[in-house]
Amino acid sequence: MALVEALAAKSVERIGTYENVPDVVLVSAQHDRGMYLFHDGVIDRVQRGSITGLWVEEGRLLFAYVSHDHLRIGRFDEAGDTSFWVNTEVGDIHDIRYFDGKLFAVSTVTNEICVVSETGQLTERRRFPGAGDAWHLNCLDSWNGKLVVSAFGEFDWHRQWKGNYKGQGLVVDAQTREVLWRGLSQPHSPRMLPDGTKCICDSQAQKLLVDRDGEIKSVEFPGKYPRGLSYGEQNLYVGLSQSRQVDMLKAEQAKAGLAVVDRQTLEVKQFIPLPVVEIYDVLVLPAK
């Protein structure tokens, strides 16, 4: 597709090669490692910066930057042009997605989900209880027509979840705060597949959980922090970050990368390493 070609043309460096992946996959990374495009058997680094949430809408790629004191969202179009939305009312944007015709962004540091207009203004703000980064709201998805968000727990003050996160994580309706999944540990990347299967990265537990009609199975990733999840017809694609004990400046020593998991059997088919410490989001790009 034109967007993939435009991204490939922006390659900063060729990272490596891979085999047996039928989808075009984009991966975001923090700590100024940017974005990585998996296409035609090669991996290109196509953007610099510390990047979190990814989304494609109407032929445009949107990507959020990590900025504690402001919102910054990039827009990349099929012509290869990039523009930005900036707003200083919110910050630490962890995820973005269009839902019901609106662009939603998670402002983790202010414990809210906001709607961003085409001019970068906030037209709606859904604040959650607690001060500062209380719940650690992070990733968005659509489940049965509801916008949902994952969070570390229902806490009252800034980063109260530190040391208290085990089993406190949940997925909630972003409008009503109805709890749809609980008992998680630092969850990220809720996803509902076309057949109704629900998935979540139970990140601190080092698992991908897959709920098929109430039967929950897990895919274990020992020593890794699963975060970032997308899917194609055959595979699930899971971002696996390295432990934060690794020096962030020594990305060449990191063992983060992309796990390719069979959608039906949940077998891990392969692991494709990337020269990053932390992956944030994974997005399968549309074929057309």
N, C-alpha and C positions, 0 to 999 in steps of 0.2 A: 504494500500500500504506500501511498505517497508520504504519509507521516513517517513510516519506517525508513524510507529512502532519505527523507530529509534529516532524520536523526543520524543515520549512518554517515551522511555527508559531514556531520559535525564532529566526527570522531577526533578525540584528543589523543588517543593512543590505542593500539591494538593490544589486548590483554592476553588472548589465547584462543584456543579452539575447543570444540565439543562435538559430540555425536549423539544421534538418536533422540533428539528433542524436536518434535514436530511443530512447536509453537514459537512465535516471536515473543520474547520475554524481556521486560525492563525491570531492573533492580535498582533501588535507591540505597545510598549509604551515607552515614553520618561522618563527622570528623573530617570534613572537607574531601571526602572521597567521591562524591558526585553520583552519577548514574551510569549504569552498564547495560548495554543493549546486546542481547543474545539473538543473532540472526544469521541465517545461511551458514551455520557451522562455525561462526567466529564471534568473539566477544569484544565489543568496542566500548571504551569509556567515552561517553558522549557529552558529559557535563561535569563541571567542577562544583564544589560547594557542599555544605552539609544539608542533605535533602531527606525529607521524610515522606509524606503522603504523595501518591501518584493517582492521576485520574485522566481518562480520555473522554472528551465530549465534543461531538460534531467536528471531528477531524483535528481537534486541538489537544495537545498534551498539557495538563496542568500539574505543577509540582511545587510542594511547599518547602521552604527553607526553615532551618532551626534558628530562631532568633528570639531570645528570651523577652525582649522588650518591644517587639513589634511583629505584625503579620507581614509576610512577604511570600507571594505566590507568583511563580513564573508561568507564562503561557507560551507554548511553542506551537507554531502552526505548520501546515504542509508546505508552505513556501520557505520554511527554514528561519522565520523571523521570531524573535523572542521579545515579549513585553512583560511588565510586572504590575501587580497590585500591591500596594503598601498601605498599612493602617497601624497606627501606634496605640490604639485603644486596647488591643489584645496582644498575645504573644505566645511563643513556644508552640507553634502550630504543629500538631502531630499528624493530622489527617485531613483530607479534603475529599468531597465527592458531590456530584450533582444528584439531587433527589427532588422529585416533584417540581422540576424546572428551576430549582434554586441551588446555588453553590453553598454548601455547608462546610464549615471549617471548625476543627476542635482546637480551642484555646486552652491548653492544659494548665498553664500557669494561672489563669483566672477562673478555672473550673467551670467552663461553659462551652456551649456549642453556638456558633453564630452563623448568620447568613450574610454572604458578601455579595455586593452588587457589582455590576460591570465597571463601576468607577472606583471600586475598592472601599465603598462605604458599608457600614454594618446596618442592615435593614431589620434584623431580628437577632435577639440574644436570649438564649435559653440557659440561665444560670442554675447550677446545681447547688445543693446545700453545702456549707463549709467554706472556709477561708483559704484563698490561695490555691495551691495544687493539693487540694484535700482528697479528691477521689482518684486523681491521676487518670482522667478521661483520656482516651487515646485514639482508637480506631473505629471507623464507621462502616456500616453495611446496611442493606435493605433485606429485611426478613418478612415475607408475607405482607408486603405493602407498608411495613413500618421501618422507619429509620432507627437503627440500633447503634449503641456505642459500648465498647468494652471499657472497664475501669478496674482499678486495683482494689476498690472497696468503698464502703459508705463511711467516710471519715469526716471529722469536724474541722481540723485545722491543717495548715500547710505541711504537706509531706508527713502527716501522721502515719501513713502507711509504711514508712521505713521501719523495718523490723517487725511489722504487724500484718504483713501481706498474705501470709500462708493461709489458703482456703478462704480468703476474704474477697477475692476477685469475682466479677460478675459481668454479664451482658444485660443491658437494660434498654427498654424503649426510650428513645431520646426525647419523646414528647411527654409521656406519662410517668416515666421512671419505673414502670413495671419491670420486675426482675424476670428475665427469660432464661438465664443460666447462672448458676452460682456455684460456690465451692472451688473456685479457681485460684491460681497463684500467679499474679502479674500477667493477666491475659492480654493478648493482642490479636488483631486481624480476624475478627469474626467474619465468616463467609457462609452464605447459603447457596448451594449448588442448584442448578435448574430442576433437579428431581426432588428438592426439598431437604436434602441432606445438609445438616448444619455442622460447621467446622469451627474450631477455635485453637489458636496457639496458646497453650497453657505454659507460658514462657519459662517461668522460674522452675516449674516442674519438669522442664525439658521434654515436653510432649506436644504432639498434635492430637487433639481429640476430635473424633468424627462420630456424630450422632445420626444414625439411620433409623428413623421411626422409633426413637426411644432407646435403641441399643447403641451404647457408646463404646467405641473401640479406640485404642490409643496407638500412636506410632512414637516410639521412643527415640530420642536423640541425645544420648549420654554425652555430657560435657559441652553441650551447645545450648544456645538460647534461641528457640524458634520464634521468629517474628517476621511477618510479611508472608502473605499467602495468596495465591491465585490459581486458576485452573484452566485447562483446555479439555478437549473431548476425552483424552486418554489419561492425562496426568494432573496431579496436584503439584504445585511448585512452592516450596517452603524455604524462606530465607533462614539461614542458621548463622547466628552471630557467635563470636568468640567470647569467652569470659572476659569481664571488665578488668580482670587482674593483669591482662596483657597490656603492655605499654602502648597507648594510643598512637604514639609517634612511630611505632615499628610495625606498620601495616604489612610490610613484606614478610613478617614472621607470623602473621595471623592465619587462622584456619577457618575463616568464615567462608560461606559460599551458598550455593543453591542446591537443595535436595529435590530430586525428581521422584515422585511417589505415584505408583499406579493407583488410579482412582477407584478401581474395583477391589483389588486385592490388598491395597495399602502397603504393598511391598516397596521398599526404597530401592529404586532402580539404579540410581547413581548419585554421586555428590560432585558438584563442579565447583572447585575453589575459586575464590576471588581475593585480590590483594587488599582486603579491608578488614577492619576489626568488627564493625557492627553494620549489619543490614537492617534497614527499617521496613521498606515496602517492596512488594513484588506485584507486577501487573502483566498479564498476558494481553498483548495488543491485538486489536481486531484484525481479522484476516483481510478485510476489505475497507 
